[in-house]
Amino acid sequence: MSHIIVEDLRKTFFVSERSSGFLGSIRGLVQRQTKEVQALKGVSFSLKQGELVGYIGPNGAGKSTTIKILSGILVPSSGTCVISGRTPWKDRIQHVGRIGVVFGQRTQLWWDLPVMESFELLRDIYCVPQSEYSQTCEEMIDLLDLKSFLSTPVRQLSLGQRMRCDFAAAMLHRPDILFLDEPTIGLDAVSKLAVRKFIKSLNQTHQVTTILTTHDMDDIEALCDRVIIIGDGKILCDGSLTTLRSQVSSRRYLRIDLKTDEFQFAAAGVSLLSQEGRTVTLAFNPIEISAASLIRQITADFEIEDLFVENPPIEEIVAELYAKVGGA
């Protein structure tokens, strides 16, 4: 059964325009000109309970507009959105009590208060029963390892610590939907891994339907089984990462570490991407030549230190798809 159903969402904004300079300002006071901007042009998709979906696209594609409609902040120009039987912008008070949000560049914690006091304020705001709050808070503190800085004012936390606290804060009222906007932005490698591990665990353990918007394609590959790509207000692709790759190109890469500097090789469906010293990268089409066959030919002709086969980076695939379908 679908948890979120979005059908033909459209949103049009009217943006004021004026000419530059003093005369342009005067004319703008007398006669204001507006431009129509279509942020969403018929967006449709559905999510099942417990899905973890990447919702990605270039800047200005319509990601934020979609999320604001799903969270009840914006009213669409037309179309429908039903979440657990609720229409977000019509049943807003009831709806916001069932969603959680984490923004990488914003916090819902109080800057000068200790972390624990922020948690208690959120408990009062969401009217969470004390017994339920205590159980959830304890679980989040253990999962995210927050105990050592619960008495620290939020302004004194590192970015990684604050993000972990923001995740805990978003889950205190036990939402069944979680919106994540760039949750790992600015984090170091260790903190990123910890946040990804928590998101995955939360999704699997509590079946929280999660929508992740990010420009970090490593987050998408690490977390999402399904990806929805939006461009110019329209859905360009909706499916698995494998489906996404197959829509653009079937090519794969073979990276080789040679024992010598000499490398000359030619075969159908194979091209040389780069050669840096003794490291060579080949692109090949597995339809024309299999990875096993290519490796056999390479190892027969050259002395090899190491080699491995990989798919093109997901950001490269996304860029190609947008250029191919949406126009870049």
ROKE-437652 format. One record per residue (C-alpha): x, z, y. Coordinates in steps of 0.05 Angstrom, whole numbers, plus 5000, padded with zeros to 4 digits. Each point is the difference from the previous one (the first is absolute). Example, Ala and Ser with C-alpha at 12.3 -4.5 7.8 and 13.67 -1.06 7.14 Angstrom:
[[5246,5156,4910]]
[[5027,4987,5069]]
This chain:
[[5000,5000,5000]]
[[5027,4982,5069]]
[[5020,5057,5046]]
[[5009,4956,5062]]
[[4960,4936,5011]]
[[5018,4956,5060]]
[[4960,4936,5011]]
[[5011,4948,5054]]
[[5027,5048,5053]]
[[5008,4968,5068]]
[[5025,5032,5064]]
[[5005,4967,5068]]
[[5033,5032,5060]]
[[4995,4977,5073]]
[[5066,5007,5036]]
[[5005,4999,5076]]
[[5047,4949,5031]]
[[5026,4989,5070]]
[[5052,4957,5034]]
[[5067,5030,5018]]
[[5018,5019,5071]]
[[4963,5030,5059]]
[[4949,4944,5006]]
[[4987,5004,4926]]
[[4984,5075,5008]]
[[4952,4986,5057]]
[[4964,4945,4960]]
[[4996,5048,4941]]
[[4963,5051,5043]]
[[4949,4948,5021]]
[[4991,4961,4935]]
[[5025,5030,4935]]
[[5019,4949,4947]]
[[4996,5018,4926]]
[[5027,4968,4937]]
[[4966,5005,4932]]
[[5046,5024,4944]]
[[4976,4996,4928]]
[[5037,5057,4965]]
[[4963,4992,4934]]
[[4970,4935,4975]]
[[4959,5017,4938]]
[[5042,5051,4961]]
[[4973,5018,4931]]
[[5028,5043,4943]]
[[4981,5058,4955]]
[[5040,5059,4973]]
[[4987,5042,4939]]
[[5007,5076,5000]]
[[5073,5019,4993]]
[[5030,4932,5019]]
[[5065,5000,5039]]
[[5000,4936,5041]]
[[5051,4971,5049]]
[[4965,4970,5061]]
[[5053,4959,5035]]
[[5011,4944,5050]]
[[5037,4982,5064]]
[[4988,5036,5066]]
[[4933,4980,5029]]
[[4972,4978,4933]]
[[4941,5049,5001]]
[[5026,5058,4957]]
[[4989,5055,5051]]
[[4931,4973,5019]]
[[4979,5001,4927]]
[[5025,5071,4990]]
[[4965,5024,5064]]
[[4934,4971,4975]]
[[5010,5031,4931]]
[[5014,5067,5032]]
[[4939,4996,5046]]
[[5039,4994,5066]]
[[4977,4929,5014]]
[[4933,4965,4991]]
[[5006,4928,4974]]
[[4967,4942,5035]]
[[4968,4981,4934]]
[[5007,5011,4925]]
[[4993,5061,4956]]
[[5044,5056,4975]]
[[4975,5052,4950]]
[[5045,5057,4976]]
[[4970,5047,4948]]
[[4931,4980,5025]]
[[5019,5015,5073]]
[[5005,4952,5059]]
[[5062,5027,5036]]
[[4977,4990,5072]]
[[4929,5023,4987]]
[[5015,5061,4957]]
[[5064,5017,5037]]
[[4999,5077,4996]]
[[4985,4999,4926]]
[[5050,4943,4989]]
[[5061,5031,5036]]
[[4992,5062,4956]]
[[5016,4957,4939]]
[[5060,4961,5027]]
[[5072,5018,5014]]
[[5050,4964,5044]]
[[5076,5001,5006]]
[[5033,4961,5056]]
[[5076,4994,4999]]
[[5006,5002,5076]]
[[4946,5053,5014]]
[[4984,5069,4975]]
[[4936,5040,4993]]
[[5039,5065,5003]]
[[5005,5043,5063]]
[[5069,4990,5030]]
[[5015,5072,5021]]
[[4965,5036,4943]]
[[5032,5020,4933]]
[[4981,4953,4944]]
[[4956,5051,4965]]
[[4959,5013,5063]]
[[4987,4925,5006]]
[[4975,5000,4929]]
[[4953,5058,5014]]
[[4972,4965,5062]]
[[4986,4938,4959]]
[[4965,5044,4948]]
[[4953,5025,5055]]
[[4989,4930,5029]]
[[4980,4972,4932]]
[[4962,5063,4981]]
[[5038,5006,4934]]
[[4979,5061,4959]]
[[5057,5051,4997]]
[[5007,4999,4924]]
[[5003,4924,4998]]
[[5049,4999,5059]]
[[5046,5051,4967]]
[[5002,4961,4935]]
[[5013,4932,5034]]
[[5050,5029,5050]]
[[5040,5033,4944]]
[[5000,4935,4960]]
[[5025,4959,5060]]
[[5054,5051,5017]]
[[5027,4996,4929]]
[[4995,4924,4994]]
[[5033,4987,5066]]
[[5048,5059,5000]]
[[4977,5028,5067]]
[[5010,5074,4989]]
[[5067,5007,5037]]
[[4973,4975,5067]]
[[4926,5021,5003]]
[[5016,5049,5056]]
[[5039,4949,5040]]
[[4968,4968,5062]]
[[4985,4927,4988]]
[[5044,4977,5057]]
[[5061,5029,4965]]
[[4989,4963,4934]]
[[5040,4939,4980]]
[[4962,4935,4993]]
[[5000,5005,4924]]
[[4974,5072,5002]]
[[4946,4982,5049]]
[[4977,4941,4958]]
[[4994,5044,4939]]
[[4959,5050,5041]]
[[4955,4943,5026]]
[[4986,4980,4928]]
[[4980,5071,4983]]
[[4957,5004,5062]]
[[4964,4936,4982]]
[[4982,5027,4931]]
[[4976,5071,5018]]
[[4927,4980,5001]]
[[5007,4960,4935]]
[[4983,4931,5025]]
[[4983,4945,4950]]
[[5030,4945,5045]]
[[5069,5000,5032]]
[[5022,4952,5054]]
[[5076,4995,5007]]
[[5030,4963,5059]]
[[5076,4991,4996]]
[[5008,5068,4963]]
[[5076,4991,4989]]
[[5020,4971,5067]]
[[5065,5030,5025]]
[[5012,5041,4937]]
[[5067,5002,4964]]
[[5006,4974,4929]]
[[4991,5068,4967]]
[[4938,5017,5041]]
[[4970,4931,4987]]
[[5007,5010,4925]]
[[4968,5069,5005]]
[[4941,4974,5040]]
[[4989,4941,4952]]
[[5002,5047,4941]]
[[4948,5045,5032]]
[[4954,4941,5018]]
[[5003,4974,4928]]
[[4988,5070,4971]]
[[4942,5014,5047]]
[[4967,4934,4983]]
[[5007,5009,4925]]
[[4984,5074,4996]]
[[4941,5004,5049]]
[[4975,4928,4997]]
[[5004,4995,5076]]
[[4985,4929,5022]]
[[5059,4981,5044]]
[[5009,4944,5050]]
[[5072,4990,5022]]
[[5018,4959,5061]]
[[5074,4990,5011]]
[[5055,4951,5018]]
[[5047,5032,4949]]
[[4994,4954,4939]]
[[5039,5050,4958]]
[[4941,5047,5008]]
[[4953,4946,4976]]
[[5042,4983,4938]]
[[5009,5074,4982]]
[[4928,5021,5008]]
[[4949,4944,4998]]
[[4971,4963,4940]]
[[4956,4960,5046]]
[[5015,4968,5068]]
[[4952,4973,5052]]
[[5032,4956,5052]]
[[4965,4986,5066]]
[[5020,4949,5052]]
[[4965,4977,5063]]
[[4939,5043,4982]]
[[4990,4969,4931]]
[[5019,5022,4930]]
[[5057,4954,4976]]
[[5012,5030,4931]]
[[4971,5056,4958]]
[[5031,5017,4933]]
[[5060,5028,4964]]
[[5072,4990,5022]]
[[5008,4951,4942]]
[[4940,4960,5025]]
[[5028,5002,5070]]
[[5067,4972,4977]]
[[4968,4946,4958]]
[[4959,4974,5059]]
[[5063,4985,5039]]
[[5056,4984,4952]]
[[5022,5009,4928]]
[[5073,5003,5018]]
[[5046,5057,4978]]
[[5071,5020,5017]]
[[5061,5008,4955]]
[[5055,5042,5030]]
[[5068,4993,4967]]
[[5065,5040,5007]]
[[5057,4954,4978]]
[[5069,5017,4975]]
[[5029,4941,5038]]
[[4990,4967,5068]]
[[4985,4931,4973]]
[[4927,4981,4991]]
[[4971,4931,4992]]
[[4933,4993,4965]]
[[4942,4951,5000]]
[[4935,4999,4960]]
[[4928,4976,5010]]
[[4958,5051,5036]]
[[5061,5041,5023]]
[[5029,5005,5071]]
[[5056,5041,5030]]
[[4974,5050,5050]]
[[5064,5035,5019]]
[[5071,5015,4979]]
[[5037,5060,5028]]
[[5068,5007,4967]]
[[4986,5007,4926]]
[[4926,5015,5009]]
[[4955,4939,4991]]
[[4924,4997,5009]]
[[4961,4943,4968]]
[[4927,4983,5010]]
[[4965,4969,4940]]
[[4931,4978,4979]]
[[4982,5032,4932]]
[[4952,4943,4987]]
[[5058,4951,4999]]
[[5053,5045,4970]]
[[4990,5068,4968]]
[[5041,5061,5020]]
[[5028,5005,4929]]
[[5022,4927,5000]]
[[5032,5005,5069]]
[[5038,5063,4980]]
[[5025,4966,4936]]
[[5027,4941,5040]]
[[5033,5045,5052]]
[[5033,5046,4949]]
[[5025,4940,4960]]
[[5035,4970,5061]]
[[5024,5062,5039]]
[[5029,5069,4989]]
[[4948,5050,5024]]
[[5007,5072,5022]]
[[4925,5012,5008]]
[[4935,4964,5014]]
[[4927,5015,5011]]
[[4935,4962,5012]]
[[4953,5020,5057]]
[[4938,4977,5036]]
[[5004,4980,5074]]
[[4990,5059,5047]]
[[4927,5014,5013]]
[[5009,4993,5076]]
[[5025,4929,4988]]
[[4939,4984,4958]]
[[4953,5030,5053]]
[[5033,4960,5055]]
[[4994,4936,4960]]
[[4928,5013,4982]]
[[4981,5011,5073]]
[[5037,4938,5021]]
[[4966,4960,4944]]
[[4929,5025,5007]]
[[4992,5030,5069]]
[[5052,4963,5039]]
[[5057,5037,5032]]
